[in-house]
Amino acid sequence: MIKKEIVLEHRSGLHIRPASMLAKNASKYKADFFIIKDGTKINGKSVMGIMMLGVSKGTKLELIFDGVDEEELMKEVLNLFENNFGEKE
Amino acid sequence: MKKLQGIPLASGLAMGKCSLIDNFIQNISAEKIDADDIDEQLEKFEQGIKKSLKELKSLQSLVDNNSEQHEIIQSHQEILKDKELKDNIRNIIKDELYSVELAIHTYFENFLKSLSNVDDEYLSLRKADFWDIRNNLIKNIQDEKGMNIKIEPETIAVVEALPPSLAMNMFNADLLGLVVEHGSKNSHSAILAKSIGIPVIYDVKNATREVAQSTKAIIDGQKGTLILEPNEKQKENYTEQKKQRNKQIERYKSLAKSEAITKDNKKITVMANIELAEETNKFEVKYSDGVGLFRTEFLYFLENKFPSVEKQAEIYKRIIDNLDKNKPIFIRVFDIGGDKLKEEFGLQNEENPNLGRRGIRFLLEYRDIFKDQLKGILTASNYGNIKIMLPMISRCEEVFQSREILELAKNELDQEGTNYDKNIDLGILIEVPSAALVADKMAKICDFFSIGTNDLTQYVLAADRNNERFGEDYTYFHRGIILLIKNTIDAARANNIPVSICGEMGSDPIAIPLLLGMGMNMVSINTDQLLPIKKIIKKYSVEEQKQHLKKVMENIDIDIKEYYREQLKQNK
């Protein structure tokens, strides 16, 4: 299991587009993926879960990757966060 | 007095009574189901999800690949596939013994409630998406019969949500305006609502709650506001503004009615590209010289299949009724394949769909769909000046085969005793380079040409027009494309058949003088560009432009786009 802390930099928050992108890409992996915000833990492979968290810019998140391909999953997820989900600022 | 703010969707200003339209959401029964019915409800849920996904896929295939709308529709699909959403709704059905509609409603209600704790503006804006997803899902589960809606004319209609079927009911309902409480401006119904021709505002919070039956209100589609029970001052303001806007509209109307005549006195026929029959309600379209391109792929969405011959005939006839009877209407038969509706017809496995079974190639394979559409067009042709336009023609044989199917369609109508225009024109889109190269031969077997510059550009330059990387480098301001367009126009003239331009190029102010120089005298353009282009045409002289064209074609060091951009600047 890997834990990672991250602060969301994306200007408009994890709104519907990045949320569905995140869930879709994470679902390609076998490992579990959870996101924790202020003690609320949701399944990071679910768009509805991510949306429900209500993640706006500057929010601190804890990411948990757990399973055989957790390394690859983490890389992909961090990559999405770093690249602002492909959106221009 | 109370002022509600929404998102402007269609401009216009109106004052009148509000009427709340009984929404299908309110018709959901709160009664519990029997435990025996759980399986049936779960099955209904599965089917509803499937139907919604299919609808979204089809819709997605019709919008621009790089648009925001395309991505939003993708997100909607991800949400409908979400395991958590499905498990939750299934559990509500099983545990609470709720009907599937009520379970969906409850799930989204809870979800949106939890969202409202988030005070991020962007996130709360996106709520509209969830309303759309929810409503379309419920609509796809409910029986059609529950959808009999009464709309009171001469009122400002207020609805909680606007599924496409309800949007279709708004046309010809004689409304003053439309207020939608929840909905996304990227949805299919928003596209429909835009073309009703009345002020429309979207995403107006608490609208249904605030508007008791018969409240007087002022709707401003440009600002996106709804003023309830306006005070005297606001009413005066309204009257004054209305006067000014009416004057402005009158100016626009007289521009719309005016003919596009060049400085050297040549009349240019300016027609509209449309996608929905209802777009002919707009005055820009009504007063234009006709419909130069009616894209019929959207008809698929009325029933998620191609409509029957009768239904199609009725739709085509509606266009005739809205225009002056003699104005030409060019109907492009279904252009399926490429990126449009490919999954519905099993075309998704082609490696290169834009070079695959699209347009006429598809229709010559699915002959019944083709023949039915031709029958629909023929039936309507009895009432006006309708023409048949074939997409993606690359070989003369395709025209011959199409004519054979047209004969079959005519024979069937003869047997049924249906009247139609015996001499209906059949022409082709020139969008594949081979057709442009043999335009002189094509002109002998066609009644007209229409040049589709978008696909022509993509095929000539071997550059996918949806590829963002290419930006402005691969455009129709290329000598190769100019040669092909010129060749097509010349061949049409030599054989005495009409030729028009119907791609983006004709809606591009910079390209207008270039096209005039090539001898274009008919153009069909996007509805929002109709007035600006008419204005621009009047500033140029065809004879002068012929000289300009000669100059740019001979001097290879001239950047053509820059050259004409400069001309436009000087003519401002």
Interface residues (C-beta under 8 A of the other chain):
Chain A: S12 G13 H15 I16 R17 A19 S20 A23 K24 N43 K45 S46 V47 M48 G49 M51 M52 G54 S56 K57
Chain B: E71 I72 Q74 S75 E78 I79 D82 K83 E84 L85 N88 F111 S114 L115 N117 V118 D120 Y122 L123 R126 D129
